[in-house]
Amino acid sequence: RDLTLAVKGYISNSTRSELSPEKYLSFVIGKGLAEPKLRDEIYAQLIHQQLGSIPLTVLVKLWELLFASAAAFRPSPGFANYV
């Protein structure tokens, strides 16, 4: 749940958030680095949220997260073909 909230916090442009986008990004990447079992879940969430009709600004944010994740850690061998 925290991971989902962090992804949503990063992609939203809400000024109500007490955390900066960089803090959300750091949280997501930190989770992937600390917990290898979550890496595929991170990739799956980022890919799934790109489906459908979404604003370009949100799509760009999702790609930023996807790029940062790919730079920080790899998906599992069984999931790599889908990323």
Disulfide bonds with the S-S distance in Angstrom:
none
